[in-house]
Amino acid sequence: MFISFENVEYKYNETVILDNFNIQINKGEKIALVGSSGEGKTTIIRLLLKFLTPQKGRILIENNDLKDIPDEEWYRRIGVLSQNAHIFNRTLRENLLIAKPSATDKELLEALERSGLKKFLEKRNGLETQLGSKGVAISGGERTRIALTRLLLKDPEFLILDEPLEGVDKLVEKEVIENIRNFIKDKTLLLISHRFSILSLTEEFAVLQDGKIVEKDKFHNFSENSLLKKFFKAENELTEKFRRGKENGNADKMDYEVQ
Ligand SMILES: Nc1ncnc2c1ncn2[C@@H]1O[C@H](COP(=O)(O)OP(=O)(O)OP(=O)(O)O)[C@@H](O)[C@H]1O
């Protein structure tokens, strides 16, 4: 067992978010965590990052309590891709070297390409591109992909991908997914996403509801009445509604409805 949450409770003030929460992730396992907004997915990530500590229960990493693992060691082993990666007021090169100070330009460029940033490099000033508030404005999707480049360079054994395709456009989505697929082969992965395309990266799904994992299995074992399938159907219907809206020229209205 690589990671094990044992009867973890977490509450913000008096509001219980995780209640006797249990999940086990084996080494090399890739698992998607699915749940409605506000169910506590980000809270689980914050606990794994040691930003929060369980009020009850414990989190074990290979039988050691996470709270006893030195921060320096744990932050070397874990890598997180989220939408709010920090971009420093430095060049692109410097923004990447924090993930791997010894990386050569060739390695940086390769990792950037694998993250779908080839066009960005060509349009801008390559590795010399100045980022942050003093530099060029970057989009949300570019920020996510810079974070992905850092992750590829850092190469940690345990990965958390939190909506990794946020802002990544459809033109490069497939390529980015394939690169992530190659990258995660020998890693342990916790994935949080609403996009179906990326959920194909995992076999195992866990559904979070009311502070607990209520369903956990391989995708093909879920029944049509399962929460997971219902969740997928609801997402599908929204996507379909949105597509039809666009075809009928009601894109703006449908955009609004989808949100
Ligand atoms: N610092 C905080 N103080 C009080 N309540 C909080 C705090 N952070 C989160 N919450 C609440 O805890 C619940 C779980 O939040 P969390 O961010 O973990 O959900 P989530 O599943 O990640 O949601 P989403 O899918 O929308 O990102 C929510 O109801 C949220 O409002």
The ligand as an ORCA input file, in Angstrom:
! r2SCAN-3c Opt
* xyz 0 1
  N     -11.070     27.441      4.250
  C     -12.327     27.047      4.301
  N     -13.158     27.455      5.291
  C     -14.440     27.033      5.349
  N     -15.018     26.203      4.447
  C     -14.243     25.778      3.431
  C     -12.877     26.176      3.298
  N     -12.375     25.586      2.180
  C     -13.382     24.865      1.646
  N     -14.501     24.963      2.397
  C     -15.789     24.285      2.144
  O     -15.568     22.892      2.240
  C     -16.314     22.183      1.239
  C     -15.371     21.320      0.427
  O     -14.523     22.159     -0.326
  P     -13.506     21.616     -1.426
  O     -12.828     22.800     -2.019
  O     -12.656     20.556     -0.826
  O     -14.529     20.963     -2.476
  P     -14.281     20.393     -3.968
  O     -14.902     19.045     -4.003
  O     -12.840     20.509     -4.301
  O     -15.130     21.409     -4.853
  P     -14.909     21.879     -6.399
  O     -15.169     20.678     -7.252
  O     -15.961     22.917     -6.575
  O     -13.516     22.426     -6.509
  C     -17.059     23.245      0.434
  O     -18.360     23.320      0.902
  C     -16.292     24.524      0.735
  O     -17.155     25.627      0.681
*
